[in-house]
Amino acid sequence: MSIDVIDLRDFYSRRLGIVARRLINRSIRAHWPHADGMRVLGIGYPTPYLGLFREDAERCVALMPAAQGVLKWPTARPTLAALVDQFALPLPDAAVDRILLVHALEMSDDPAALLREVWRVLAPSGRVIAVIPNRRGVWTRTDNTPFGHGRPYSRSQITQLLRQTWFTPTAWSEALFMPPVAGGWFLRSAMAWERAGATLSLPFAGVHIVEATKQVYRVIPAYRERTRLIPALKPVLVPSSTATRG
């Protein structure tokens, strides 16, 4: 279900992609105003959005799945992007403070396994932001953008998936209320669409943006051991050896 990295790069280089990046970055920044001294990891195709944290974070790295491909990032600096197996990230446990998932869950063949790997590498006090296509949005109904590929989700489906993989959703927002049309008027009025959609709580945004925390103490089901009933034995009189000889 993955989309090729070249198609992703081309989308974000066009006018519609530039506007989409600006609107989604606006919502991400509202959740995470800063990342001073933190270790930030992006998974999927997060490079259009990691620039928010690259200058302030202690470390800022992008990991892209093998099925998608990888591009050099940043272009004019030492590379901070790598091609990985998304189900076996090359990081130790609790290694990062913030994880940004973009074009990741909806493209993954096993999103639950991906989130469990995210849980493993995230620090106990860490946070995750996932940008996920909204199944009720207009953007999922066209192949002209990356948000029309893969599996879109409703809010309830995202909540269930996160809880199954030991995360707790803590904050929600939406972005891309404007139609995915590259016409000049739609692009110029994009911010007005965002304000109107957020004010009216419209359900047709292009993407969900959910922040979640790691459940450090997971609920483990307790099983009560069934008591085994041992049958009582009736006492038997055994004749003594002296009585036998007499």
Backbone as CSV, one residue per row, in Angstrom:
resi,resn,N_x,N_y,N_z,CA_x,CA_y,CA_z,C_x,C_y,C_z
1,MET,0.808,-1.194,0.000,0.000,0.000,0.000,0.855,1.263,0.000
2,SER,2.151,1.138,0.050,3.025,2.307,0.132,3.033,3.076,-1.180
3,ILE,3.251,4.373,-1.074,3.414,5.229,-2.233,4.902,5.505,-2.396
4,ASP,5.338,5.665,-3.625,6.755,5.837,-3.892,7.254,7.184,-3.371
5,VAL,8.502,7.187,-2.888,9.068,8.397,-2.308,9.188,9.515,-3.339
6,ILE,9.361,9.177,-4.591,9.442,10.205,-5.638,8.105,10.916,-5.792
7,ASP,7.009,10.169,-5.736,5.686,10.786,-5.813,5.437,11.707,-4.616
8,LEU,5.883,11.298,-3.451,5.749,12.143,-2.266,6.545,13.437,-2.415
9,ARG,7.765,13.318,-2.876,8.591,14.511,-3.078,7.960,15.449,-4.095
10,ASP,7.448,14.893,-5.183,6.851,15.729,-6.220,5.606,16.447,-5.707
11,PHE,4.791,15.763,-4.904,3.589,16.406,-4.374,3.949,17.616,-3.523
12,TYR,4.924,17.452,-2.633,5.270,18.558,-1.731,6.060,19.662,-2.424
13,SER,6.458,19.455,-3.644,7.119,20.518,-4.402,6.123,21.341,-5.217
14,ARG,4.878,20.867,-5.343,3.853,21.602,-6.071,3.106,22.550,-5.145
15,ARG,2.332,23.450,-5.743,1.648,24.484,-4.963,0.673,23.888,-3.958
16,LEU,-0.089,22.881,-4.365,-1.034,22.253,-3.449,-0.309,21.601,-2.276
17,GLY,0.801,20.930,-2.549,1.573,20.309,-1.481,2.193,21.317,-0.540
18,ILE,2.636,22.450,-1.066,3.214,23.501,-0.223,2.165,24.048,0.733
19,VAL,0.948,24.268,0.227,-0.132,24.760,1.084,-0.519,23.708,2.120
20,ALA,-0.610,22.438,1.703,-0.948,21.373,2.647,0.092,21.277,3.759
21,ARG,1.360,21.373,3.403,2.414,21.319,4.417,2.283,22.480,5.391
22,ARG,1.988,23.665,4.886,1.859,24.825,5.765,0.707,24.661,6.751
23,LEU,-0.419,24.137,6.277,-1.582,23.975,7.148,-1.362,22.880,8.192
24,ILE,-0.747,21.773,7.789,-0.490,20.697,8.754,0.577,21.121,9.753
25,ASN,1.606,21.826,9.294,2.631,22.331,10.209,2.024,23.253,11.255
26,ARG,1.036,24.006,10.858,0.366,24.911,11.799,-0.260,24.128,12.953
27,SER,-0.897,23.015,12.640,-1.510,22.196,13.690,-0.462,21.475,14.528
28,ILE,0.591,20.968,13.893,1.646,20.293,14.648,2.305,21.252,15.627
29,ARG,2.564,22.467,15.183,3.192,23.471,16.051,2.289,23.822,17.232
30,ALA,0.975,23.784,17.030,0.061,24.065,18.136,0.157,22.985,19.215
31,HIS,0.418,21.733,18.823,0.583,20.656,19.804,1.962,20.706,20.456
32,TRP,2.985,20.923,19.660,4.368,20.943,20.150,4.990,22.303,19.824
33,PRO,4.868,23.276,20.699,5.420,24.608,20.414,6.941,24.609,20.258
34,HIS,7.611,23.670,20.919,9.073,23.625,20.829,9.543,22.204,21.131
35,ALA,10.796,21.964,20.827,11.411,20.663,21.125,12.845,20.887,21.595
36,ASP,13.037,21.878,22.430,14.382,22.251,22.872,15.062,21.092,23.593
37,GLY,16.221,20.684,23.090,17.017,19.646,23.719,16.434,18.254,23.644
38,MET,15.402,18.044,22.848,14.763,16.731,22.767,15.291,15.938,21.578
39,ARG,15.074,14.636,21.633,15.418,13.743,20.530,14.138,13.462,19.745
40,VAL,14.099,13.949,18.507,12.889,13.897,17.684,13.108,12.911,16.543
41,LEU,12.139,12.038,16.341,12.195,11.035,15.280,10.963,11.166,14.408
42,GLY,11.158,11.133,13.086,10.050,11.093,12.145,10.041,9.773,11.413
43,ILE,8.852,9.197,11.224,8.710,7.901,10.570,7.703,8.034,9.433
44,GLY,8.003,7.409,8.299,7.145,7.487,7.129,7.786,8.389,6.089
45,TYR,7.119,9.504,5.810,7.723,10.562,5.002,7.526,11.872,5.769
46,PRO,8.291,12.085,6.837,8.065,13.217,7.737,8.885,14.455,7.418
47,THR,9.758,14.395,6.413,10.716,15.485,6.213,10.081,16.840,5.920
48,PRO,8.911,16.928,5.273,8.326,18.258,5.108,7.938,18.930,6.421
49,TYR,7.890,18.154,7.516,7.415,18.671,8.790,8.497,18.689,9.871
50,LEU,9.550,17.936,9.707,10.608,17.893,10.717,11.398,19.187,10.789
51,GLY,11.308,20.002,9.750,12.000,21.284,9.801,11.560,22.164,10.948
52,LEU,10.371,21.918,11.498,9.908,22.667,12.661,10.818,22.481,13.866
53,PHE,11.477,21.325,13.961,12.222,20.977,15.171,13.717,20.806,14.941
54,ARG,14.172,20.840,13.711,15.560,20.493,13.423,16.557,21.428,14.097
55,GLU,16.231,22.704,14.188,17.184,23.668,14.751,17.234,23.608,16.268
56,ASP,16.116,23.252,16.921,16.048,23.283,18.383,16.329,21.938,19.034
57,ALA,16.012,20.863,18.333,16.130,19.540,18.944,17.590,19.137,19.120
58,GLU,17.824,18.302,20.113,19.168,17.740,20.288,19.532,16.871,19.088
59,ARG,18.586,16.037,18.659,18.744,15.211,17.462,17.417,15.178,16.736
60,CYS,17.477,15.131,15.420,16.277,15.109,14.595,16.559,14.202,13.402
61,VAL,15.899,13.049,13.353,16.209,12.005,12.378,14.926,11.555,11.701
62,ALA,15.018,11.239,10.415,13.892,10.685,9.660,14.200,9.248,9.263
63,LEU,13.275,8.339,9.535,13.392,6.940,9.140,12.264,6.616,8.175
64,MET,12.618,6.136,6.984,11.637,5.874,5.935,11.590,4.383,5.639
65,PRO,10.389,3.816,5.479,10.263,2.362,5.278,10.827,1.920,3.939
66,ALA,11.321,0.708,3.903,11.985,0.183,2.707,11.050,0.120,1.515
67,ALA,9.771,-0.191,1.728,8.834,-0.293,0.620,8.582,1.043,-0.054
68,GLN,8.832,2.120,0.659,8.600,3.463,0.123,9.828,4.024,-0.566
69,GLY,10.989,3.828,0.049,12.221,4.422,-0.451,12.634,5.599,0.408
70,VAL,13.829,6.097,0.169,14.366,7.191,0.980,15.006,8.228,0.071
71,LEU,14.946,9.484,0.504,15.624,10.588,-0.164,16.527,11.277,0.833
72,LYS,17.594,11.887,0.341,18.518,12.599,1.208,17.804,13.770,1.865
73,TRP,18.008,13.894,3.164,17.439,15.006,3.935,18.364,15.320,5.107
74,PRO,18.608,16.595,5.339,18.334,17.762,4.494,19.260,17.789,3.281
75,THR,18.870,18.520,2.266,19.594,18.452,0.998,20.975,19.086,1.070
76,ALA,21.152,20.127,1.867,22.419,20.866,1.876,23.237,20.630,3.133
77,ARG,22.896,19.602,3.906,23.600,19.312,5.157,23.877,17.816,5.236
78,PRO,24.639,17.396,6.233,24.837,15.948,6.409,23.504,15.214,6.550
79,THR,23.448,14.033,5.989,22.193,13.288,5.907,21.681,12.878,7.281
80,LEU,20.377,13.105,7.488,19.707,12.708,8.725,18.539,11.767,8.448
81,ALA,18.546,11.142,7.275,17.481,10.221,6.887,18.069,8.856,6.557
82,ALA,17.306,7.798,6.849,17.785,6.443,6.598,16.637,5.552,6.174
83,LEU,16.958,4.504,5.427,16.003,3.492,4.994,16.000,2.367,6.023
84,VAL,14.813,1.982,6.504,14.742,1.015,7.604,13.612,0.020,7.381
85,ASP,13.661,-1.042,8.157,12.522,-1.940,8.317,11.641,-1.326,9.394
86,GLN,10.435,-0.926,9.028,9.582,-0.207,9.964,9.163,-1.042,11.171
87,PHE,9.316,-2.372,11.086,8.949,-3.229,12.206,10.159,-3.624,13.055
88,ALA,11.328,-3.098,12.714,12.550,-3.362,13.485,13.427,-2.124,13.381
89,LEU,13.038,-1.066,14.046,13.760,0.195,13.971,15.150,0.053,14.589
90,PRO,16.176,0.616,13.972,17.550,0.455,14.468,17.847,1.405,15.628
91,LEU,17.048,1.309,16.683,17.190,2.182,17.846,17.005,1.347,19.107
92,PRO,17.681,1.710,20.184,17.463,0.997,21.452,16.132,1.400,22.078
93,ASP,15.753,0.693,23.118,14.515,0.994,23.829,14.579,2.392,24.439
94,ALA,13.431,3.081,24.441,13.277,4.390,25.086,14.326,5.393,24.622
95,ALA,14.570,5.455,23.315,15.671,6.259,22.788,15.278,7.677,22.400
96,VAL,13.979,7.951,22.180,13.582,9.260,21.665,12.458,9.846,22.515
97,ASP,12.348,11.192,22.449,11.357,11.917,23.255,10.090,12.253,22.479
98,ARG,10.216,12.462,21.194,9.079,12.828,20.351,9.144,12.025,19.051
99,ILE,7.990,11.514,18.610,7.920,10.772,17.357,6.785,11.335,16.516
100,LEU,7.094,11.646,15.268,6.120,12.184,14.328,5.874,11.150,13.233
101,LEU,4.628,10.723,13.082,4.237,9.731,12.083,3.447,10.433,10.978
102,VAL,4.008,10.464,9.785,3.345,11.079,8.634,3.467,10.133,7.439
103,HIS,2.359,9.874,6.762,2.331,8.902,5.661,2.914,7.566,6.137
104,ALA,2.514,7.168,7.312,3.079,5.959,7.924,2.001,4.934,8.242
105,LEU,1.085,5.246,9.150,0.103,4.253,9.581,-0.813,3.822,8.448
106,GLU,-1.281,4.783,7.641,-2.207,4.425,6.569,-1.528,3.639,5.457
107,MET,-0.193,3.726,5.375,0.552,3.010,4.337,1.083,1.663,4.809
108,SER,1.058,1.420,6.104,1.677,0.218,6.650,0.793,-1.004,6.454
109,ASP,1.431,-2.148,6.162,0.703,-3.413,6.059,0.237,-3.916,7.419
110,ASP,0.901,-3.470,8.496,0.547,-3.892,9.845,0.712,-2.696,10.774
111,PRO,-0.265,-1.784,10.807,-0.113,-0.579,11.636,0.030,-0.866,13.123
112,ALA,-0.576,-1.945,13.607,-0.441,-2.282,15.021,1.000,-2.657,15.357
113,ALA,1.641,-3.443,14.491,3.044,-3.805,14.721,3.943,-2.577,14.651
114,LEU,3.647,-1.659,13.749,4.426,-0.426,13.663,4.294,0.383,14.944
115,LEU,3.090,0.505,15.480,2.897,1.286,16.705,3.548,0.624,17.911
116,ARG,3.596,-0.708,17.935,4.292,-1.371,19.047,5.792,-1.112,18.979
117,GLU,6.329,-1.007,17.774,7.742,-0.664,17.633,7.974,0.792,18.024
118,VAL,7.028,1.659,17.697,7.101,3.057,18.146,7.071,3.112,19.672
119,TRP,6.202,2.315,20.282,6.122,2.259,21.747,7.473,1.850,22.347
120,ARG,8.134,0.918,21.705,9.406,0.414,22.246,10.483,1.490,22.268
121,VAL,10.603,2.283,21.205,11.704,3.242,21.120,11.365,4.576,21.771
122,LEU,10.108,4.776,22.188,9.708,6.041,22.792,10.013,6.041,24.286
123,ALA,10.541,7.149,24.783,10.836,7.283,26.203,9.544,7.253,27.021
124,PRO,9.626,6.868,28.306,8.407,6.778,29.127,7.607,8.076,29.190
125,SER,8.268,9.220,29.142,7.564,10.504,29.172,7.358,11.069,27.772
126,GLY,7.596,10.265,26.745,7.544,10.750,25.373,6.133,10.917,24.841
127,ARG,6.072,11.559,23.673,4.788,11.817,23.017,4.893,11.503,21.532
128,VAL,3.752,11.146,20.972,3.648,10.818,19.548,2.601,11.722,18.915
129,ILE,2.888,12.196,17.706,1.870,12.835,16.879,1.754,12.031,15.593
130,ALA,0.533,11.658,15.254,0.262,10.933,14.009,-0.649,11.775,13.131
131,VAL,-0.239,11.963,11.893,-1.054,12.653,10.893,-1.665,11.566,10.009
132,ILE,-3.000,11.428,10.059,-3.676,10.285,9.451,-4.837,10.776,8.596
133,PRO,-4.977,10.284,7.365,-6.106,10.701,6.523,-7.451,10.380,7.166
134,ASN,-8.359,11.322,7.054,-9.708,11.192,7.593,-10.589,10.479,6.578
135,ARG,-11.184,9.377,6.966,-11.978,8.583,6.022,-13.215,9.332,5.547
136,ARG,-13.624,10.376,6.247,-14.780,11.168,5.837,-14.379,12.404,5.036
137,GLY,-13.097,12.606,4.861,-12.629,13.801,4.192,-12.605,13.666,2.681
138,VAL,-12.573,14.824,2.015,-12.546,14.851,0.560,-11.183,14.431,0.030
139,TRP,-10.121,14.673,0.781,-8.767,14.388,0.305,-8.536,12.896,0.077
140,THR,-9.268,12.042,0.745,-9.087,10.596,0.563,-9.776,10.078,-0.689
141,ARG,-10.521,10.935,-1.363,-11.286,10.511,-2.524,-10.627,10.866,-3.849
142,THR,-9.381,11.253,-3.790,-8.647,11.561,-5.009,-7.245,10.986,-4.916
143,ASP,-6.731,10.503,-6.034,-5.379,9.948,-6.076,-4.331,11.009,-6.373
144,ASN,-4.742,12.267,-6.466,-3.798,13.326,-6.822,-2.917,13.752,-5.659
145,THR,-3.225,13.291,-4.455,-2.422,13.623,-3.283,-2.065,12.341,-2.542
146,PRO,-1.013,12.335,-1.719,-0.662,11.130,-0.950,-1.744,10.728,0.044
147,PHE,-2.603,11.660,0.443,-3.640,11.346,1.424,-4.774,10.535,0.821
148,GLY,-4.764,10.358,-0.492,-5.740,9.496,-1.141,-5.257,8.079,-1.333
149,HIS,-4.104,7.744,-0.764,-3.538,6.396,-0.872,-3.526,5.743,0.515
150,GLY,-3.538,4.444,0.533,-3.518,3.731,1.798,-4.903,3.668,2.420
151,ARG,-4.923,3.391,3.724,-6.180,3.195,4.437,-6.491,4.407,5.306
152,PRO,-7.585,5.133,5.038,-7.965,6.240,5.922,-8.642,5.717,7.189
153,TYR,-8.737,6.570,8.196,-9.275,6.169,9.494,-10.303,7.180,9.984
154,SER,-11.259,6.694,10.749,-12.133,7.564,11.521,-11.496,7.806,12.890
155,ARG,-12.032,8.757,13.620,-11.468,9.035,14.938,-11.605,7.835,15.869
156,SER,-12.731,7.161,15.819,-12.911,6.004,16.696,-11.958,4.874,16.335
157,GLN,-11.679,4.679,15.056,-10.724,3.646,14.651,-9.312,3.980,15.128
158,ILE,-8.944,5.252,15.063,-7.623,5.655,15.550,-7.524,5.420,17.046
159,THR,-8.559,5.799,17.780,-8.554,5.612,19.231,-8.405,4.141,19.594
160,GLN,-9.140,3.287,18.915,-9.054,1.852,19.189,-7.667,1.309,18.885
161,LEU,-7.094,1.743,17.748,-5.763,1.263,17.373,-4.719,1.712,18.393
162,LEU,-4.793,2.942,18.836,-3.826,3.439,19.809,-3.941,2.703,21.141
163,ARG,-5.124,2.488,21.597,-5.305,1.807,22.883,-4.881,0.348,22.820
164,GLN,-5.077,-0.276,21.671,-4.626,-1.666,21.516,-3.114,-1.778,21.540
165,THR,-2.425,-0.704,21.206,-0.958,-0.726,21.130,-0.327,0.085,22.258
166,TRP,-1.057,0.269,23.361,-0.533,0.813,24.615,-0.227,2.305,24.545
167,PHE,-1.087,3.055,23.826,-1.009,4.511,23.813,-2.335,5.083,24.308
168,THR,-2.245,6.306,24.849,-3.434,7.030,25.287,-3.561,8.318,24.499
169,PRO,-4.613,8.494,23.675,-4.794,9.767,22.967,-5.031,10.894,23.959
170,THR,-4.341,12.010,23.771,-4.450,13.142,24.698,-4.951,14.417,24.044
171,ALA,-4.795,14.569,22.725,-5.234,15.793,22.059,-5.519,15.498,20.593
172,TRP,-6.509,16.221,20.062,-6.907,16.038,18.667,-6.989,17.383,17.973
173,SER,-6.721,17.378,16.688,-7.003,18.520,15.828,-7.161,18.004,14.404
174,GLU,-7.610,18.856,13.515,-7.791,18.498,12.107,-7.157,19.558,11.226
175,ALA,-6.874,19.186,10.002,-6.324,20.123,9.025,-6.808,19.721,7.639
176,LEU,-6.584,20.608,6.692,-6.966,20.417,5.291,-8.481,20.382,5.126
177,PHE,-9.136,21.460,5.551,-10.571,21.602,5.311,-10.848,22.043,3.869
178,MET,-9.900,22.666,3.227,-10.080,23.109,1.850,-10.120,21.903,0.909
179,PRO,-10.804,21.999,-0.220,-10.793,20.899,-1.188,-9.400,20.743,-1.804
180,PRO,-9.046,19.530,-2.223,-7.721,19.308,-2.820,-7.676,19.764,-4.273
181,VAL,-7.863,21.058,-4.455,-7.903,21.668,-5.781,-6.753,22.651,-5.883
182,ALA,-5.990,22.546,-6.959,-4.805,23.387,-7.110,-5.110,24.743,-7.730
183,GLY,-6.404,25.091,-7.867,-6.773,26.387,-8.438,-6.324,27.536,-7.553
184,GLY,-6.031,28.646,-8.172,-5.503,29.792,-7.439,-6.411,30.290,-6.336
185,TRP,-7.748,30.365,-6.585,-8.647,30.887,-5.562,-8.679,29.984,-4.345
186,PHE,-8.728,28.665,-4.550,-8.763,27.741,-3.418,-7.484,27.839,-2.591
187,LEU,-6.346,27.960,-3.235,-5.087,28.047,-2.507,-4.991,29.360,-1.742
188,ARG,-5.461,30.455,-2.350,-5.393,31.749,-1.665,-6.338,31.812,-0.472
189,SER,-7.427,31.046,-0.528,-8.405,31.076,0.562,-8.227,29.915,1.533
190,ALA,-7.098,29.224,1.482,-6.893,28.032,2.310,-7.018,28.340,3.801
191,MET,-6.446,29.448,4.252,-6.513,29.761,5.678,-7.941,30.063,6.113
192,ALA,-8.724,30.680,5.252,-10.125,30.932,5.592,-10.890,29.621,5.741
193,TRP,-10.609,28.639,4.847,-11.221,27.322,4.979,-10.852,26.679,6.326
194,GLU,-9.595,26.814,6.724,-9.144,26.200,7.981,-9.847,26.829,9.182
195,ARG,-9.934,28.142,9.191,-10.587,28.821,10.312,-12.066,28.465,10.392
196,ALA,-12.733,28.448,9.255,-14.156,28.118,9.253,-14.382,26.671,9.685
197,GLY,-13.560,25.747,9.178,-13.721,24.345,9.535,-13.477,24.092,11.008
198,ALA,-12.440,24.731,11.568,-12.150,24.542,12.991,-13.218,25.185,13.868
199,THR,-13.718,26.354,13.474,-14.730,27.058,14.266,-16.043,26.286,14.294
200,LEU,-16.430,25.756,13.154,-17.697,25.041,13.050,-17.585,23.558,13.381
201,SER,-16.369,23.097,13.678,-16.116,21.676,13.985,-16.641,20.774,12.882
202,LEU,-16.312,21.117,11.655,-16.764,20.327,10.516,-16.066,18.969,10.497
203,PRO,-16.759,17.893,10.129,-16.165,16.546,10.169,-15.442,16.140,8.888
204,PHE,-15.259,17.073,7.950,-14.763,16.693,6.634,-13.324,17.142,6.390
205,ALA,-12.544,17.310,7.423,-11.140,17.680,7.250,-10.386,16.572,6.535
206,GLY,-9.293,16.942,5.885,-8.516,15.953,5.146,-7.752,15.006,6.032
207,VAL,-7.258,15.494,7.177,-6.441,14.647,8.046,-6.803,14.860,9.510
208,HIS,-6.676,13.792,10.274,-6.671,13.864,11.732,-5.230,14.074,12.198
209,ILE,-5.065,14.874,13.236,-3.762,15.035,13.866,-3.959,14.710,15.340
210,VAL,-3.463,13.567,15.766,-3.694,13.089,17.122,-2.376,13.007,17.871
211,GLU,-2.389,13.490,19.092,-1.237,13.366,19.989,-1.547,12.290,21.023
212,ALA,-0.568,11.450,21.326,-0.769,10.354,22.264,0.450,10.200,23.156
213,THR,0.228,9.638,24.326,1.301,9.356,25.268,1.445,7.855,25.443
214,LYS,2.585,7.460,25.892,2.914,6.050,26.078,2.376,5.560,27.415
215,GLN,1.664,4.449,27.396,1.228,3.810,28.627,2.379,2.978,29.173
216,VAL,2.999,3.476,30.224,4.145,2.771,30.789,3.690,1.555,31.581
217,TYR,2.591,1.704,32.305,2.076,0.590,33.086,0.838,0.061,32.373
218,ARG,1.032,-0.995,31.610,-0.052,-1.554,30.831,-0.884,-2.498,31.694
219,VAL,-2.145,-2.584,31.363,-3.031,-3.508,32.063,-2.758,-4.923,31.570
220,ILE,-2.428,-5.792,32.484,-2.168,-7.191,32.154,-3.292,-8.031,32.743
221,PRO,-4.028,-8.737,31.921,-5.153,-9.524,32.445,-4.686,-10.580,33.426
222,ALA,-5.397,-10.667,34.536,-5.047,-11.639,35.577,-5.957,-12.857,35.449
223,TYR,-5.346,-13.988,35.452,-6.102,-15.224,35.336,-6.059,-15.954,36.671
224,ARG,-7.248,-16.314,37.165,-7.347,-17.005,38.442,-7.130,-18.494,38.231
225,GLU,-6.173,-19.015,38.938,-5.868,-20.431,38.774,-6.993,-21.265,39.369
226,ARG,-7.439,-22.187,38.570,-8.530,-23.039,39.026,-8.006,-24.054,40.056
227,THR,-8.722,-24.159,41.171,-8.322,-25.066,42.245,-8.597,-26.521,41.840
228,ARG,-7.593,-27.315,41.959,-7.748,-28.734,41.646,-8.251,-29.474,42.878
229,LEU,-9.334,-30.193,42.719,-9.911,-30.948,43.825,-9.273,-32.328,43.885
230,ILE,-8.642,-32.618,45.026,-8.002,-33.919,45.229,-8.964,-34.804,46.017
231,PRO,-9.356,-35.929,45.482,-10.322,-36.781,46.205,-9.739,-37.276,47.527
232,ALA,-10.583,-37.233,48.554,-10.152,-37.704,49.875,-10.101,-39.228,49.880
233,LEU,-9.039,-39.784,50.481,-8.867,-41.239,50.560,-9.346,-41.739,51.915
234,LYS,-10.140,-42.799,51.884,-10.607,-43.372,53.144,-9.457,-44.110,53.832
235,PRO,-9.330,-43.964,55.171,-8.251,-44.660,55.877,-8.458,-46.177,55.845
236,VAL,-7.389,-46.889,55.696,-7.434,-48.353,55.649,-6.554,-48.892,56.770
237,LEU,-7.085,-49.858,57.522,-6.302,-50.452,58.587,-5.364,-51.496,58.005
238,VAL,-4.075,-51.291,58.248,-3.078,-52.228,57.766,-2.637,-53.089,58.949
239,PRO,-2.752,-54.401,58.815,-2.374,-55.240,59.962,-0.855,-55.130,60.230
240,SER,-0.523,-55.150,61.539,0.883,-55.053,61.904,1.563,-56.406,61.631
241,SER,2.890,-56.377,61.597,3.632,-57.586,61.312,3.523,-58.593,62.435
242,THR,3.403,-58.104,63.692,3.300,-59.035,64.836,1.981,-59.782,64.806
243,ALA,0.937,-59.027,64.419,-0.383,-59.669,64.357,-0.415,-60.731,63.258
244,THR,0.330,-60.487,62.207,0.334,-61.444,61.113,1.027,-62.735,61.531
245,ARG,2.158,-62.586,62.285,2.858,-63.810,62.724,2.040,-64.579,63.745
246,GLY,1.248,-63.968,64.572,0.485,-64.674,65.589,-0.655,-65.409,64.975
